[in-house]
Amino acid sequence: MTILHSSLGPNPRLVRMFMIEKGLEEGKDFTRVHYDIIAGQNRQDAAYMRKNPQGTTPMLELDDGTCLTESWPICEFIEELHPQPNLFGETPVERAMVRKWARLFDQEVVVPMTMGFRAGAGRAMFAPRMSVVSPEAGAELSALADEKWRMFDSCLGASNHIALGRFTFADLLIFAFANFGFTIGWKLPEGTDNLARFIDTHNQRACAAIWQQAE
Ligand SMILES: N[C@@H](CCC(=O)N[C@@H](CS)C(=O)NCC(=O)O)C(=O)O
């Protein structure tokens, strides 16, 4: 059976949420192996590091031994195997729209937000295991990410869907990283009422329950 190597954090949770949206069930469609990334279990496991030299989670290990990493491509792989409900777009134009918003969010928010966290509040955990920027640069990156959260707020406007007129992977990505932010003490930047409404709305989805679970 397919194995999802998972842990705390937004990326494994993004994949788990995507699987819930697809109706895939743990124990029936895949098994999940949990790593304590705070203790660095993933990086101390030689077998894991051989399969994924980056050492990160999530990793999807297929029956034939193929190991897929990077949360977004893993989600696209799952979409190809389980096309319904569609989350990446039905047509070339829809797929381009979903990928456009996901890429913008990934680059403009996810990268500075996570780098800012690693250099700031997460420094004690991350500095011993990877290169992190200075605390000052981290604070600037966090501020940059917040500026882009505001941009996404204004792009959302009155809609609860960023890319298409329905829920897509791009919405899931934004929703996952907002929830990640809340777990590390981040707050929505002032004046982002559209995002607050977006989060309240998607909190009704079954996949949102993941953020209430201890691991
Ligand atoms: N770009 C990767 C990021 C993966 C990543 O940074 N995962 C975090 C958890 S959210 C992790 O494994 N951190 C622990 C570590 O790197 O040791 C993805 O999309 O999956």
The ligand as an ORCA input file, in Angstrom:
! r2SCAN-3c Opt
* xyz 0 1
  N       8.990     22.252     -0.531
  C       8.713     21.133      0.337
  C       8.886     21.592      1.778
  C       8.937     20.421      2.727
  C       9.208     20.864      4.151
  O       9.863     21.864      4.412
  N       8.674     20.069      5.083
  C       8.832     20.367      6.490
  C       7.519     20.097      7.220
  S       6.292     21.262      6.770
  C       9.892     19.470      7.089
  O      10.025     18.324      6.704
  N      10.624     19.993      8.083
  C      11.529     19.235      8.883
  C      12.902     19.112      8.327
  O      13.177     19.675      7.236
  O      13.692     18.452      8.989
  C       7.312     20.591      0.068
  O       6.529     21.256     -0.634
  O       6.969     19.484      0.498
*
